[in-house]
Amino acid sequence: TVISPLVSSYFSKELIDRIGAGAPFGQLAALVLVFILLILALDLLRSFLASKCNARRYYPTSVYQTEMSVISGYQTDYENTEKQDFQKIEGYTLGDACSGNCALEFLWKDVSDTLVDLLGVATYASLLTALNPVVAAVVVLVSVASYFTTRWQSVYHEKNKHKWEKESRKKNYLKGCSEDFSKAKDIKLYGMDGWLAQMMRDYQTYILMWNKRCSLRGLWASILAGLMTLIQNGAAYVVLIGILFDGGISVGDFVFYFGLVDSIAQFLRDLLGDVAKLNGRADKIAYYRDFYTYPNRFNHGKGCALPSSAVKIELKDVWYRYDGAEEDTLKGVDLTIESGESLALVGMNGAGKTTLVKLICGLYAPTRGEILINGKKIEEYNIEEYYSLISAVFQEISPIALTMFEFVASADANRPTARKDAVAAMKAAGIYEKIERLPNGIDTHLMKGIYDDGVDLSGGEMQKLVLARAIYKDGLLLVLDEPTAALDPIAENRLYLQYRALTQGKTSLYISHRFASTRFCDRVVLLENGVITETGTHDELMAANGTYAYMFGVQSQYYKEGEIHA
């Protein structure tokens, strides 16, 4: 990179001087041949070294992309993935890693380019300064000025990118909606396609507006850089022509030195550009540092020993506020769930029931207060090991493109009796008859469009399959969050009849809006606006004639014989 321009400039000088001196054709031909062979050798060497470096370069990018997906998907606290600042940092970092110009990978290339360009500047500046220091000074000043025009666009981009970052996330979310078959029915039936398409256009227009502003600054920077190059070359021409007319250099020397001017200017521009790149890399590497060091509140290292039997759960003055919320969802909750107890958690929508369950499951950490499991703070356990205690069925069901067996046995698919236990769990959940009729039985894949044998289960069937997964896992803490919401009355009744068997030897937490299900639980807790207002058995709460009794009465009147309510 440094030698090739020097060889080209020197060749032009020698060729012109020899032609002027009347050298024979054979000598000129030999000079040209030597030049061609030398340039070819230098190009081959440069290509060889570049291929060796590039062969090693793209592997780290793949590693970073995989690592970040693993961290955001599995290793960081679940709560972090819902925080806006984590999403912003992840978006910047993953965007850089997937851009084909990964900062962590190309930083070393930029450093090596900087060293090469620095060597080029030193080499050519020494030759040019020996001829005329004024020319060298002009080239340096113009190149430094070009650096600031080059930085203008990148600085503006970094300063303002947060203004379109949220719109970019919204646009990507809408794009995901357009590709999600589960949302297609609502979009079509409610005529949302035009509205969604307009929002996509609005977000895209806003993003393009900022892209145009950045590009416009880049255009002006290029124009200014072109004017500065014109000034630089003009000054070099004036000085070199003056020296030529004074007899200080030959015509060949004129060509040689003007080639040096062009080369040193290019090296200076590249050097200052490398510095600008390194500045940009530093900003992006800061995002990587923020991503990889994003704090976790739970313990992901060595933890205390897990309980071997049904757990006792204690919540002491637990408060919780969601990221960005103005009010607390839970407010000073004090609750003890005894080992082996079956607790029903009821309340209106938005009372905080699911939030409370996620705190107990270790998905959220309290804003204030503490949660004890068998007398030890939940943070003392390795959180991944703690999850092994929990068999959970949540309201939100997200199918994964696995076989029915793999989905049900995902907690421990390698146990010797895995297939037998999976079938037993499917039977207990009331889904096995449906799966048995499928062409590949329990080896049939979920989700159409991924595998040729993929099937889509109904909402109720999917809820049964999720229940089968919880039964198969056989955790010491059973959490059922609206487990009958999508079930038909027969399947719901079957679950009620099996409830005692399912919770045998376990601590269980049952959330439901169907108050009839609370009779199967040892104790009922009523949550209102994030506060526990009533607690006791079903009969005790009915006798107290409070909010629970009122809500139970409102719901049960629709099931009384002889009464019809339109």
N, C-alpha and C positions, 0 to 999 in steps of 0.2 A: 504493500500500500504506500509506503514511504518511498521505496526505491523506484517503482515504475514511473511515476511522473518525472522524477529526476533523470532517468534514463531517456525518456521521450524528449525532454527539453534539451538534453545534451546531444542527442542524435540530430535534432533539428539544427543546432548550432554547427556541429561538425559537417553535416551535409551541405549547408549553405556556404560555410567557409571553404570547403574543398571544391565546391562548384565554382566559387569566386576565384579560387587559386588555379583553376583549370585542370583539376585532377582527372585522370583517365576514367573511362566508363567502368572498366574492370574494378578499379579501386572503390568507385561509388557503389557498384553492385555488391561487392564484398561487405561494405559498410552496412548496406541495407539488410543483407542476409544475416549478419551478426546481430543487428538490432532485432530483426524478426524472431530469431532463435532465442535471444535473451528475454524478450517480452513474453514469448510463448512459455519459456521455462518459469518465469515469474508468475504468470497466470496459472499454470498447472500447480505450482507450489501453493499459491494462495487458495485455489479451489480444493486442493487436498486437505489443507489445514482447516478450511471452513467446513468441509464435509465431516471431518473428525469432531469438530466442536458441535456442529448441528446435530450429529447423531446422538450426542449425549444431552442435548439441550431440552428436547421435548418430553423426556421421561419425567423430570421433576414436575412439569405442569400436570401430567396425569396423576401423579402422586398427590399434589396439592388439591386438585379437584376432588379426588376420592376422599382424602382426609377431611376436607371441609364438609362434604356430604355426610360422612360418618359422624362428625362432631355435631353438626346442626340437627341431624336426624336421630342420633342415638346417644351421644355422649354428653351433650350439654343438658342442663336441667330443662325439663319439659316447659317450665314456666318461661324460660328465656326465649323460646321460639315464638312466644306471643307478645314479646316486648318490642315496641317500635324501634328503639335504638339498636337492639340486636338485629332486627330485620334490615335496618339501614346499613349497618356494618357488614352484615352477611351479603347484602346485595352488592355493595361496592367491591368487596373482596372477591366474591364468586364471579362478578362481572369481569374483573381484571384477570382472574385465573382462566376464564373461558374466552378471553379476547384474542388469544393467539400472541399476546405481547405481555405475558405474565411478569410482573415487576420482580418477584423473587428469582425468577429464572433469567431474565434478560439484564438484571442488574450487573452480573459479572461480565456480560458481553459489553455493556456500556462502559464498565471500568476499563476493560481491555482496549476498547475503541478510544477511550480518553487517553490512555497511555500512548497508543500508536499516533494519535493526532498530536499529542504533546511532543513526541519525538519528531514528527514531521515539521511542526512549527519551529522547533529549535534548529533543525537541520537547514531549512530553507531561509529562516531569518538570519542565521549566521552568514550564509552566502550573499543574501541581499544587502545586509548591513555593510558588508565589506565593500560593496559597490557604491551604495548611497543610503545613508541612514534615514534620509527624509522619506524615501519611497517606503521603507520598512515601517516607519512611524505612521504614515498615511494608511497603509494596509491594516495595521493593528487597530488604529482608531476607528476606521470604518467597520471592521469586523466586530469590535466591541459594541458599537452602536447597533449593529445588526442583531446582536444577541438580545438586546432589550426589546427590539421589535418582535423577535421570535417568541420571547417570553410573554408578550402582551396577550396573545390568544390563550395560551395555557393557563396563565394566572387568572384570566377572566373566567375560564371554564371551571377551574377549581373553586373560585370564589362564589360562583352562582349555581353550581350543579345541584345543590340541595333544593333549588326552586323548581326543578322539574323531576326530581327523584321520586317524590310521592306520586306524581301523575304517571310516571313510568310504571310504578308498582300497581297502580289502579288499572292501567291499560293491560298489563300482563295478567292481572286477575280476571278482567273481562275476557281476555283471550282464552284463559283457562276455562271460563264458563262456556264459551262457544264450543269447546272441545269435550265438554263433560256431558255424556249422554243422559246422565241422571237428571240434568236440569232441562233437557230438551222439551219435556212435556209442559212444564210451567212456561217456558219461553214461548212455545207455540200457542198454548191455550189462552194465555193472557196478552198475546200480541206484543211481547216485550222485545222482539227482534229489532224493530226500528229504533226503539229507545236505546237499547244496548249499542246498536251500530252508531247512533248519533253520539253517545258518550265516548265510544272508541275514537270517532273522528275528532271530537273536541279535545280529548287527551293528546291524540297524535298531533293535532294542530298546535297545541300549546308547546309540546316537546319540539316540534319542527321550528317554532318561532325562536326558541332559545338556540337551537342548532344553527339557525340562520344568523343569529346575532354573533355566535362564536365564529362562524365561517366568515362573516363580514370583517371581523377583526383580523382573521387570518389573511383575507384578501388585502386589506390595507397594510398589514405587516409585510406581505410579499411585494407590494408596490414600493414601499419605503426601502425594503432591502434591495430591490432592483435599482432604485435611484442611487443608493449608496454604492452599489457595485459600479454604476456608471461613473460616479465621482472618483472612486478608487482607480479604475482603469484609465480614466482621463488623466489623472494626476501622474500615474505611472508612465503613460505614453509621453506626456510633456517632458518629464525628467529624463527618461531614457533617450528620447529623440535629441534633447539638448546635449546629452553626453555623447551621442553618436555623431552629431555635427561637429562637436569639439574634438573628435578623433579619439575619445577616451575608450571606445569599444568598437568592435567590428559589427557588421550586419548580423553575423551569426551570433555574436554575443548579445546583440539587441534581442533577437528571438529567444535566446536562452534565458536571459534575465526577465523578459516579459513572461515567459513560461513560469519562472520562479514566482513572479508576482501573483499569477493566477493560482499556482499551487499553494503558496502560503496562505492566500486568502481563503482558499477552499479548506485547508487544514484548520485555519483559525475559525471559520464558520462551523466546521464539524466539531472542533474542540468546544466552542461555546454552546453548540447544540447538544453535545454530550453532557455538558454541565447542566443545561436545562433539563435534559432527560433524567439525569441523576436527581435533580430536585423533585421532578415529578415522581420518580420511583420512590423517593423518600416519603412523599405524601402517601403513596399507595401502600408502601410497606408498613406505614403506621396503621392502616386499616387491618392488615394481616396481624399485626401485633395486638390490636384491640380485639380482633376476632379470636385469636388463639388464647388470649389471656382473659377473655370475658368471664367475670366471676360466677361461680356456681355456689349456691347456698347449701346444697346437699353434699354429702360425703361420697366421693367417687373413688376413694382409696381404701385402705384397710379399715374394716369396721368391726364392731363387737359381734359376738356369736348370735345367730338368729334363734328365735324361740323354736321349740320343738313341739309345742302344743298350742291350743287355741290362745289367742293373744288378748291381753287387757289393754284398752286404749283410753288415754286420759288427755283431754283438751283443757288447758288452763289459760283462761283469759285470752282466747284466740281472737285476733282481729285480722281481717284481710281486705285489702283494697287492690283492685285491678290496676294495671299499668295505664296511666292517663286518666283514671276515674277521679271524680271530685269527692265521692263519698265512699265509705267503707261498705262492703257487701256483708261481712260478718262483723259483729260488734260485741266483743267481750264474751265469747262463748265458753262456758264451763260445762264439760260433759265427760262422764266416765262410762265406758262400755265394758262390762265385766267379761272375763274370759268365758267363752262359750255362750255368751248372751246373744239373743236375736233381737235386734233393735229396728224399729220402723221409724223412718224420718219422713214427716209429712209437712205440708205447708203450701201456700199459694205459689203460683209461678213467680220467680224472681226473689223468693224468700232467702235463697242462699244454700239450698239443699245440695245441689251438685257441686258447688264450690266447697262445701264442708267435706263432701266425699273425696274430692280431689286433694284436699289438704291431708286427709287421713291416708290416702293412697301414696302420698309423697310426690304428687305431680306439682303441687304448689307448696310454697313455704309461707308460714304466717307472717304478716306484716308486723304483728306484735303477738306476744304470748308464746306458748310452747306446746308441743304434742309429745306425749310419752307413750312408748310401746313396751309393755312389761316393765315399766318403771324407768326406762332409759329413753333419753331424747332421740327422736327420729333421726337427727343429724349424726348420732353415734353409729348408726348402721351404715354399711355400704349400700347406697341407694339401689344399685342394680340387684344386689342380693335381697334387699328388702322387698323388691317387686316380686320375687319368687314366692313370697308368702301370700300374694293376693290373687284371687280369682275374681274377675270383675266383668260385669255386663253393663255397659254404658248406653245412654240414649243414642249417641251418635255411633252409627255402625258404618265402618269403612271396609268394604270387601277388598281382599287382596287376591291377585291372580295366582292362587295356589290350588292344588287339588283339595277336595273336601277333607281328605285324611290329613294333609299337611296343614291345613288351616286349623282343624280341631286339635291336632297334636303338636302345634307349633311351640308350646312351652317345653316339650321334651319328646321329640320325635324318635329318639334313639333308644328309648327304654325297650327291653326285650318284648314286652307285651303291648307295644304301642298300638298296633292295628286292632287287636282285640279290645283294648281299653277305649280306643276311639269309637269303635262300633257300639260298645256299651254306653258311652256318653251320648252318642247320637240317638240311641234308643231312648235313653232317659229324657232327652230333650224333645222327643217326639218328631225327629226329622229323618230318622233312618229309612222309613218306608219310602219317602220321597227320593232319597239318594239312591236307594237300592234299585229303583226303577230306571235310573239313568244308564246310558250305554256302558260307561266305564265304572259304574258304582262309586265307591268312595275315592276312586282315582280320577274322577271327572273334575275338570278345572272350573273354577269360578270365573265369571266375567266373560261375556262374549267379546269377540274381536281381538283377543290376545292369543288364545289357543283355538285350534279347530273344534275341539270338543267343549269349549267354554259355554257355560250356562249362566243366566241371571236368575237368582232366586227372588221371590217376592219379599216384601218387607217382613212379614210374619215368619217366613221360612228362614230368612237371614237372621232374625232374632233368635230362632231356635238353634241355628248353627253356632251363633255366638255363645248361647247358653251351654251348648255341648262342649265348646272349647273351655269354658269356665269349669264345667264338671270334670273334664279330663284333667285339667291342671291340678285340681284337688288342693287348692291353697288353704292355709289355716284361717285366712280372712276372706269371707265371701261378700262381695259387694254387688248388689243388684239395683241398678238405677233404672226405674221404669221397665222392668224386664217383660211386662205383659202388654206394653203399649201397642204393639202391632200384632198381638196374638188374638185368635178367635176365641169365643167363650169356652169351647171344649178344651183347647190347648191351655187356656188360662186356668181352668179348673184343675187340669192335670198337674200344672205347676204347683198350685196350692196344696194338692194332695201329697205331692212329693217334697214339699218344702221342709218338713221336719227331717226327712232322710237326707236331703241335700245339705242341711246345716248341722248335721250330727257331728259333734267334736270340733266345731268351728265357731268362731265369732262371726256374726253376720250382720250386715247393714242393708236394710231394704228401703228403697225410696219408691213411693207410688202415689198417684193421685186417686187410685181406687181404694177407698178406705176399708172395703171389706177385707182386703189382704192383710190389714194390720192385726186382725184377730189371731193370726198365726204366729205373731211375734211376742216375745216376752215383755217388751216395753215399747211405748210409743213416745216420740218426742215431736212436739209441734214447733216449727220455726217460723217466725214472723218478722219480716224486715231485718233479717240477720241476727235476731235475738231468740233464744229459747224461752217460750212463754208458758208452755205446758209440758208436763212429763208424767208418765204413769202407764198402767196397763190400759187396754181398750175400755174395760169396764169401769175403771177408776175415772178415766177422762169423760166417759159418758155420764157418770154420776155427778161429776163436777159441773156439768152443763155449761161448759165454756165454749170457746171458739171451735175446738175439735168436735164437740157434740153437735154444734150448729152445722158445721161443714159436713159431718157424717149424715145428719138428718136431711140436709139439702140434696145430697147425692143419693141417699137410699130411697127417697120418695119415688124416684123414677122406676124402682124395681118392685114396689109394693103391688101386690095383686089387686086388681079391681080399680086401679087409678091410672088414668090416661092423661097425659099433659101434652098439649099441642105445642 
